[in-house]
Amino acid sequence: RILILILVFNSEQVCAFGQRTIILYEGKIPGSRHFLQGNMDDSTYRAKLSPPNLTVFEPVANDRNKKRSCVIILPGGGYGSLAIDREGYEVAKEFTEMGMVAFVLQYRLPDSLTMINPSEGPLQDALEAICRVKEISAGYNIDKNKVGLVGFSAGGHLASTAGTHFRGYQRGGKSEITARPDFMILVYPVISFSAGLVHEGSMNNLLGLHPSQKQRKKFSNELHVTSLTPPTFLVHASDDIWVPPGNSLKFYEALQNAGVSAELHIYHKGGHGFASYPSRAEWLERCKNWLTSKGFLNANSGSGSSCAAL
């Protein structure tokens, strides 16, 4: 069964949910170990076996005369699983209705059995995804200066890590393409591994059960904001008991201190995950207004219907 899985995913592109899926790396995955046999009926284990990939969603309204902006979506899951439907594919369709191209990244989950340095694997995938999308931008009529990240929960931590740790990323001798995202949208994000703010599950899955203070500081992203950090839209809920809203507040404060444009919305309720309030349509409308005001989205963009299968 493992052999069949490997043969399927070694294809350059496979069909998933009626969309086109692009394998992120050509050849061997950097920093990976040989996969070991496990319970293939377990969805988390399957995710760890699957090579990282991008699923592409394009708008129905497809004006090839206009360059389009795009987002790369990083689902949450505490670095232990991926909420790839609710915080991936469903959200991608919403962004295509704005007229944007959306890519959902299935990034590697940290695991010492499958990667040499588990804490670096997800970040490597996020940075490679930015470079890969910019590399293929012409084929999707994407403006390579309007490639942003959308991250939920632990996916927000990964996005903010990419937005603060992109310098020096090496692509194995390929042409120089910057791994810097042009903007970030962070939704109830994990930002900090500092006491009082940390989501223990995300930190332990990424760094292990006993991380050093040096490791915790490296991945506390509010400490690494500079003037080069991309403009950022943040949204959180006051009653989030899993990831305190102080994560977004600290990052917003750091962005302000660095002179980086940012917008922050804190809802009075919503918990972690925005199950019933605020609705996706509500916070996405604010996000759309921000994207338009920053010039990442045309004021008249939007298809008014769901995305088309490729």
Residue pairs with C-beta under 8 A, 6 or more apart in sequence:
1 40
2 35
2 37
2 40
2 49
5 40
5 46
5 49
5 50
6 35
8 14
9 23
9 50
9 51
9 53
10 23
11 23
12 22
12 23
13 20
13 21
13 22
13 23
14 21
14 23
15 21
16 55
17 55
17 89
18 309
19 55
19 56
19 57
19 309
19 310
20 55
20 56
20 310
21 53
21 54
21 55
21 56
22 53
22 54
22 55
22 56
22 132
22 136
23 51
23 52
23 53
24 51
24 52
24 53
24 54
24 105
24 125
24 128
24 129
24 132
25 51
25 52
25 128
29 51
29 52
29 108
30 124
30 172
31 115
31 116
31 117
31 120
31 121
31 124
32 108
32 114
32 115
32 116
32 121
33 113
33 114
33 115
33 116
35 49
35 113
35 114
36 113
36 114
38 45
38 49
39 45
40 46
40 49
43 81
44 80
44 81
44 109
47 81
47 82
47 106
47 109
48 108
48 109
48 111
48 113
48 114
49 114
50 106
52 105
52 106
52 107
52 108
52 125
52 128
52 129
53 105
53 106
54 72
54 103
54 104
54 105
54 106
54 129
54 132
54 133
55 88
55 89
55 92
55 103
55 104
55 106
56 101
56 102
56 103
56 140
56 310
57 89
57 92
57 93
57 95
57 96
57 101
57 102
57 103
57 104
57 307
58 96
58 101
58 140
58 307
58 308
58 310
59 68
59 96
59 97
59 98
59 99
59 100
59 101
59 303
59 307
59 308
60 96
60 303
60 305
60 306
60 307
60 308
61 99
61 302
61 303
61 304
61 305
62 308
64 141
66 141
66 298
67 141
67 142
67 143
67 146
68 99
68 100
68 101
68 140
68 141
68 142
68 143
68 146
69 100
69 101
69 142
69 143
69 146
69 147
69 148
69 291
69 296
69 297
70 100
70 101
70 102
70 103
70 133
70 137
70 140
70 142
70 146
70 147
70 148
71 92
71 95
71 100
71 101
71 102
71 103
71 147
71 148
71 149
71 150
71 185
72 102
72 103
72 104
72 105
72 126
72 129
72 130
72 133
72 147
72 148
72 149
72 150
72 181
73 87
73 88
73 91
73 92
73 95
73 102
73 103
73 104
73 105
73 149
73 150
73 151
73 155
74 105
74 107
74 126
74 149
74 150
74 151
74 152
74 155
74 156
74 158
74 159
75 82
75 83
75 84
75 86
75 87
75 88
75 104
75 152
75 155
76 82
76 83
76 87
76 151
76 152
76 153
76 154
76 155
76 156
77 83
77 87
77 109
77 153
77 154
77 155
78 153
78 154
78 199
78 201
78 202
78 205
79 109
79 110
79 122
79 154
79 201
79 202
79 205
79 206
80 109
80 201
80 205
81 109
82 88
82 106
82 107
82 109
83 152
83 153
84 104
84 106
87 152
87 153
87 155
87 187
88 104
89 104
90 280
91 102
91 150
91 152
91 280
92 102
92 103
92 104
92 307
93 102
93 306
93 307
94 280
94 281
94 284
95 102
95 150
96 102
96 303
96 306
96 307
97 302
97 303
97 304
97 305
97 306
97 307
98 288
98 291
98 297
98 301
98 302
99 297
99 298
99 301
99 302
99 303
100 297
100 301
101 140
101 142
102 307
103 129
103 133
105 125
105 126
105 129
107 121
107 122
107 125
107 126
107 129
107 158
108 114
108 115
108 121
108 122
108 125
109 122
109 205
110 118
110 119
110 121
110 122
110 205
110 206
111 118
112 118
115 121
118 206
118 208
119 206
119 207
119 215
119 219
122 158
122 206
123 158
123 161
123 162
123 165
124 169
126 149
126 158
126 159
126 161
126 162
127 162
127 166
127 169
127 179
128 169
128 171
128 179
130 147
130 149
130 162
130 166
130 179
130 180
130 181
131 169
131 171
131 174
131 177
131 178
131 179
133 142
133 147
134 144
134 147
134 177
134 178
135 175
135 177
137 143
137 144
137 147
145 182
146 182
146 183
146 296
147 181
147 182
148 181
148 182
148 183
148 184
148 185
148 230
148 296
149 159
149 162
149 163
149 181
149 183
149 184
149 185
150 159
150 184
150 185
150 187
151 157
151 158
151 159
151 160
151 184
151 185
151 186
151 187
151 189
152 187
152 188
152 189
153 187
153 188
153 189
153 190
153 199
153 202
153 243
153 272
153 273
154 190
154 199
154 202
154 205
154 206
155 189
156 186
156 187
156 188
156 189
156 190
156 191
157 189
157 190
157 191
157 202
157 219
157 221
159 181
159 184
159 185
159 186
159 189
160 184
160 186
160 189
160 191
160 221
160 232
160 251
161 219
161 221
162 179
162 181
163 180
163 181
163 184
163 221
163 229
163 230
163 232
164 221
164 224
164 225
164 226
164 229
165 221
165 224
166 178
166 179
166 180
166 181
167 180
167 228
169 179
171 177
180 228
180 230
181 230
182 230
182 296
183 230
183 231
183 232
183 233
183 291
183 294
183 296
184 230
184 231
184 232
184 233
185 232
185 233
185 287
186 232
186 233
186 234
186 235
186 248
186 251
187 235
187 236
187 274
187 283
188 235
188 236
188 237
188 240
188 243
188 248
188 270
188 272
188 273
188 274
189 234
189 236
189 243
189 247
189 248
189 251
190 199
190 202
190 243
190 247
191 197
191 220
191 221
191 222
191 247
191 248
191 250
191 251
192 198
192 220
192 221
192 222
192 223
192 246
192 247
192 250
192 251
193 203
193 207
193 211
193 215
193 216
193 217
193 219
193 220
194 216
194 220
196 244
196 246
197 244
197 246
197 247
197 250
198 216
199 242
199 243
203 211
203 216
203 219
204 211
206 219
207 215
207 216
207 219
217 223
221 251
222 250
222 251
222 253
222 254
223 254
225 251
225 254
225 255
225 257
225 258
225 260
226 258
227 258
227 259
227 260
229 255
229 258
229 260
230 260
231 260
231 261
231 262
231 294
232 251
232 252
232 255
232 260
232 261
232 262
232 263
233 262
233 263
233 286
233 287
233 290
233 291
234 248
234 251
234 252
234 262
234 263
234 264
234 265
235 248
235 264
235 265
235 266
235 267
235 283
235 286
235 287
236 243
236 245
236 247
236 248
236 249
236 264
236 265
236 266
236 267
236 270
237 245
237 266
237 267
237 268
237 269
237 270
237 271
237 272
237 274
237 278
238 245
238 266
238 267
238 268
238 269
239 268
239 269
239 270
239 271
240 270
240 271
240 272
241 271
241 272
242 272
243 272
245 266
248 264
248 266
249 264
249 266
252 262
252 264
255 261
255 262
256 262
261 294
263 290
265 283
265 286
267 277
267 278
267 283
269 277
270 277
270 278
274 280
274 283
288 297
291 297
292 298
292 299
292 301
